Every structure is written in structure tokens, then in C-alpha cells.
Amino acid sequence: MKKIIFLICSVTVFSSQGFSQETIKNTSTVLRINFLNPGIEYETPVFNKSTVSMNLGVGYGGSYPNLTSGASG
């Protein structure tokens, strides 16, 4: 009897979690400033569930000299 009650409770909890993704949430415009990798990101909605993101910033790259051959860094 305890196993049946546990099974019913488990199915109820997990099924309610699955339906929580069905709600329509409108996207919003976001402006982010990143300090670790300096830059600015602007994200704007195109449709109800999709956005376009534009980034402007400084990137960096490099490698260890002993691990690569013919690469800059």
C-alpha cells in the first residue's frame, strides 16, 4: 500500500513539473555588461520564444608554447 501511494505521489509531482514548461512566457529586452571578459551584450525579442543577441567586446586567446607548434600565442 505504501508503494502505491508513493508511486501516485511521484507521478503527480513529476507530471506537474513537465507541464510547467507549457506556459507561454514573453521574452524581454536585456542589456548585460560583462566585466570578466569586457563587453556589452544586447538581447532583443524577435518572436514570442526567440531572441537576437548582439555582442560588442574584447576577446583574448592564446596557447602554451610547449603544447602547440605553428600557432600564435
N, C-alpha and C positions, 0 to 999 in steps of 0.2 A: 504494500500500500504506500509506503514512504517513497519507493522508487517511482511509482506512478505520479504522485504529487510533485516530486522533484522534476520529473520529465515534463509535466504540464507547465510548471513554473519556468523551466529553462526555455521551452519552446515559446512561451509568451514573451519573455524578456528579449530573446533574440529576434523574434518576428517584429516586435515593436522597434528595435534598433534598425532593422532593414527598411522599414517604411519611413523612417525619419529622413532618408535621403531623397524621398519623392517630392518634398515640398519645393516650390519654385522660389528661389531667393534671387532678387535682382542684384546684379553686380554694381559696384560703385567706383567712382574715380579715386585713385590713390596716388599720392606723391610720397616717395620714400627717399631718404638721404642716408647713404651708407658711409660710415667713417673708416671701417677696416680696409676696404678696397674703395678708395674715394670715388664717389659718383652719385648721380641722381637718377632715379627711375620714376617714370610717369606711366601709370596704367589706366586705361580708359575703356569703358564697356563698348562693345560693338553690337552685340545682341544680348538676350537675357542671360545666356550661360557662357558667353565668350568675351574675352578682353584682348586688347592690343597693348603690348608693353614696349616702351621706348626707354633706352638707357643711354646715358652720357657719363663717361667716367674714365679713369685711368686704370689700365691693367698692367700687370707685370708678369714676367715669365723668366725662366732660367733653368739651368740644369747643373748638375755636379760635373766638373770637367773629367773626372775619372770614370764616369759611367757612360758618357756619350762620346762618339767620335764624329767630327764634321758638323757638330751643332754649335750654334752660338750660345754663349752663356757661361 
